[in-house]
Amino acid sequence: NFIQPKDSRGILFEIGWREPRQHRYSTECRKDAMTRSPGRPRTISPDVVSLVALRLFDERGFDAVSMDDIAREAGVSRRSLFRLFPSKQSLVWGGLDEFVARFRAALRADGTDALTALRSAYVTASIFPDDQIEVTRRRLRVIHATPALDLRADPRLTALTDEIHRFLATRDPEAGELAAVVRAHALAAVASSALTWWAEHDDGRPEDVLARAFAVGGTV
């Protein structure tokens, strides 16, 4: 007996045809990346577009993903993407200004000894909002996996390390210039290593991991 397929794809299913498989983030991210208020043109969320890009970089590798791939996955035009992010690198290096701002505010408010104040400022700066945890974790993993993205060369972090050096030299002049330089760079290295470890191992909150790392670091 001949059985009529329920739809026009029935025969194709019988010979092994399958519907194209979408990336698991496509529908969700496209809805979030572009929103429209009644009577107004659609707006594009830079945070959502950045998350889409970081997911792709994390899963496929930074060099394997193009700006066209990101625009397509986020459901935005290539022109709109470049207006928000002029390069692939700029999609990765987000969130740093906020980190530095939290660090400076915490350091100004702390009246304890120099090293304790600096450790506390790093921990406070690492308290990311809940909605930024995934993007922060993926950002750090992508940076760790891509040598060309090494954040230690970023002028904002270089300036922050220099600022820490001056802070130590001013607060503890008896320790000497060499001690101030070494401690400033050692603190930065502990923070970078601990946050990267957190991103790779998905272990709790970043600020808790950083606090544990400073405890391991002893005098640093």
N, C-alpha and C positions, 0 to 999 in steps of 0.2 A: 504494500500500500504506500502511496506517495503522501508524505506529510508536508503540508505547506509551511515554510518558515514563518515565524511570527513577525519578522521584519526583513528588510532587504539585505541585511548582513548575514542572514542565517546560512546561506550557501558558503559565504566567505569563511565563516567560523568553521564549517565542516572541512575545509581544505587547509586549515591552519592559520588563517589570517588573524592578526591581533591588532587591537586599537593601539595607536601610538601611546607610549608611556610618558606621562608628564613628570617633570621634576617634582619631588614631593612638596617643595616649598612654593611652587609657581602660583597656584590659585590664592593661597593665603597671603603671599607677599604682594601680589599685584593688587589685591583689594586694599591692603594697608598702605602701599606705596603711593597710591593716587586716591585722593578723596575729593569729593565735590559737595560744597554747600549749596542749598537751593538758590538758584539764580546767580551763582558765581562759577567761574571757571575752575577746573580741577587744579588742586595744589599737590605738589610732590613732596613727600616727607624725606628729607635727607637721611634721617636716622634709619628709616626702613630700607632705603636704597643701599646704604652702607652695610646693613646687616645682610641683605641679599648678596652683595659682593663678597663679604667676608665668609659667608657660607660656601660660596663657590670656590674662593681661594683655598679655604681650609680643606675642602673635599677633593678638588682637582689639582691644586698647586697654583701658586700665584702666576707663574709664567704661562700656564696652560689656559688661562682665562683672559678673554679680550673684553674691551669696553662694549663691543657689540653683544657679547654673551650676557653681560650684566644688564644692559638696557633691555634686551629681550626677556630675561628672567624677571626683571622688576616691572615689566610692562610699561616702560617709559621710552620716549624717543631718544635717539643717540644725542641729538642736539640738547635736549633737556638735561641729560646725564652730564655732558661736558660743561654745561652752564653751572651745575652744582659742584662737580668734581673734575678739575682739569686734567687729572691723570689717575692711573690705577693706584699709585702710591698715596694720593690724597684720600682715597677711600679707606686706607689702612691707618693712616696717622691721625685719626680723629680721637677726641677725648683727652688729648694730652694737655690742652690749655686748662680744662677743668681740673685735672689732676694737680697741675702746678698751682692753680689758684687755691685749691683746698690746702695744699701743703703750706703755702705762704701764710694763709689765714691762721692755720693751726700753730705755726711757729711763732707768729706775733703774739698769740694769746697764751703761750706757755712760758712760765717764769722759772722753770726748773733748770738744772744744770744743762750745759750745751748738748751733750750727747743724748741725754734723756729726752730733751726737747725735740731734737732732730728725729730720733726713733719714733717718738709719739706723732710727729708731723707726718712722717712717711705712712704710718699706720692709718691715721685719719684721712690722708689723701687717697688711700686705697679702699675707702668705704664707698663703693659704687652703688648707685640706686639699683633696686631689684631689676628694673627693666633694662639695665645696662650690663647685667652680668654675662649674658650670652655673647653679646657683641664684644665685650672686653676679653672674655676667654678666647674667642676665635681670633681676635686681633693679635693677641699675644702669641697664639700658636702659629699664625701666619708669619709673624715677624721672626719667630724662632726658626721656622723652617726655610726662611728666605734670607740668606746673608746680605743681599743688597738692601734690605729693609732695616738693617741694624739701627735701632733707635739711639744708640749711644752717640751717634754722629749728629743727631737732631739738634739744631742750635738752641731750642728751648730747654732741652735737658742739659746741654753743655753749660748754658747760662745758669741753670739751677745748681749744678755742681759747683760752679765758680762762686755762686752766692753762699752755698753751704761752707765752702772753704773760707770765705771772708767772715762768716758768722762765727766759725770755730776760732779763727785767728783773733777776732775781737773779744770773744767771751773767755778764751783761755790762752792769753798771750804767752804765759810761761811755758806752755807746751812746745812752742816754737812753730815756725812756718812749715817745716817738713811734716810734723805731726798733723797739722791742719789739712795739708794737701792729701796725705795718705788716708786720713779718716774720712774726708769728704768723698773720695773716690771709693773707699771701702763701703761706706754706707750706701752709695748708689749701686754698687755691685751686689750687695746683699738684697736690696730691694728688687732689682731686676731679676736676679736668680730666683728669688722666692716667688715672685709673681708669675714668672714663666713656669716654675714647677707647679704652682696652683693650676695654671691653665692646662698643662699637660695631664695632670692627674685628677682634675675636677674634684678637689678635696676641700669641702666646706667653703667658707667665705674668704675672699682674698685678704682682708685685713687681719683675720685670725692667723692665717698662714704666715703673713709677714711678721706679726708679733712673735710667733714661735721661732721664726728665722733669726730675728734679732736676739732672742734668748740664746740661741745656739752660737751666735756670733761673739758672745762674751763682751769684750771691751769695745767692739765696734759699735 
